Structures are given as C-alpha cells and as structure tokens.
Amino acid sequence: MCLAVPGRIESVEGEDALERLGSVDFGGVRREVLLAFVPEAGPGDWVLVHVGIAISRIDEREAERVLDELASIDALEAVGETP
C-alpha cells in the first residue's frame, strides 16, 4: 500500500523547477521535499507527499480531514519515525 501524507510548506529553496526543495512541516516533523511535480506550490500551501516528493497541492480542509483519518488509525506515529 502507498501512503501520501499532507504537509504544509514552510519555505522553498532553488530556482530550477526540477530541483526546487521545500521544507515541509508534518505536524511538528520537518522534512526536505522535492517540489518538481507542484511548481505552483509555495510557502503556506498544503501538499500531499509520497516518498519525499510532493505529488499534489490540496486545500487546508482536505489536509485536516486526511490527518484526522490517519490519526484515527495511528498511522501518523510511523510518519514521525521515518528518517
């Protein structure tokens, strides 16, 4: 099973669309994420992230809904433990 987790972009580095990286907050856990698939995304935007790559932008309401669902099955604990 594949899992994409919502996170909020805190900052963006890089000018080249294929190499832009974002610092993404996953409920207190920050990770560097490749933003090549979401060139329109910027600080403050919510994105779905799969294996370190933002695969789509989502609105805050959808992000909160997904986070609530993940919390209900304790899936977020595993996210916080990833390197």
C-alpha positions as CSV (number, residue, x, y, z in Angstrom):
1,M,0.0,0.0,0.0
2,C,1.2,3.5,-0.8
3,L,0.6,6.4,1.5
4,A,0.8,10.1,0.8
5,V,0.8,12.4,3.8
6,P,-0.3,16.0,3.9
7,G,2.2,18.6,5.0
8,R,2.5,22.4,4.9
9,I,5.3,24.1,3.0
10,E,7.3,26.3,5.3
11,S,10.0,27.5,2.9
12,V,11.2,26.9,-0.7
13,E,14.8,26.8,-2.0
14,G,16.0,26.8,-5.6
15,E,15.0,28.4,-8.8
16,D,15.2,25.4,-11.2
17,A,11.7,23.9,-11.3
18,L,13.1,20.4,-11.3
19,E,15.3,20.9,-8.3
20,R,13.1,23.1,-6.0
21,L,13.1,21.8,-2.5
22,G,10.7,22.7,0.2
23,S,10.9,22.5,4.0
24,V,7.6,20.8,4.8
25,D,6.0,20.5,8.2
26,F,4.2,17.3,9.1
27,G,2.7,18.3,12.4
28,G,6.0,19.3,14.0
29,V,8.2,17.0,12.0
30,R,10.1,18.8,9.2
31,R,11.4,17.2,6.1
32,E,13.0,18.4,2.8
33,V,10.7,17.6,0.0
34,L,11.1,17.7,-3.8
35,L,8.6,20.2,-5.3
36,A,9.2,19.4,-9.0
37,F,5.6,18.0,-9.5
38,V,4.0,21.0,-7.9
39,P,5.7,24.1,-9.5
40,E,2.9,26.4,-8.4
41,A,3.3,25.4,-4.7
42,G,4.9,27.9,-2.3
43,P,5.1,28.7,1.4
44,G,1.8,28.2,3.2
45,D,0.5,25.7,0.7
46,W,-0.5,22.2,1.7
47,V,0.8,19.3,-0.4
48,L,0.5,15.5,-0.4
49,V,3.9,13.9,-0.1
50,H,4.9,10.4,-1.1
51,V,8.5,9.1,-0.5
52,G,9.9,12.7,-0.3
53,I,8.1,14.1,-3.4
54,A,5.2,16.5,-3.2
55,I,2.7,14.9,-5.7
56,S,-0.2,17.4,-5.5
57,R,-1.5,20.5,-3.8
58,I,-4.5,20.3,-1.5
59,D,-6.5,22.8,0.4
60,E,-6.3,23.1,4.2
61,R,-9.7,21.5,4.8
62,E,-8.7,18.4,2.9
63,A,-5.3,18.2,4.6
64,E,-7.0,18.3,8.0
65,R,-9.5,15.6,7.0
66,V,-6.7,13.3,5.9
67,L,-4.7,14.0,9.0
68,D,-7.7,13.2,11.2
69,E,-8.2,9.9,9.3
70,L,-4.6,9.0,9.7
71,A,-4.6,9.8,13.4
72,S,-7.7,7.6,13.9
73,I,-5.7,4.6,12.7
74,D,-2.4,5.7,14.4
75,A,-0.6,6.0,11.0
76,L,1.0,9.3,12.0
77,E,3.3,7.7,14.5
78,A,5.0,5.8,11.7
79,V,5.5,9.1,9.8
80,G,7.3,10.7,12.7
81,E,9.7,7.8,13.0
82,T,10.9,7.9,9.4
83,P,14.4,9.3,8.8
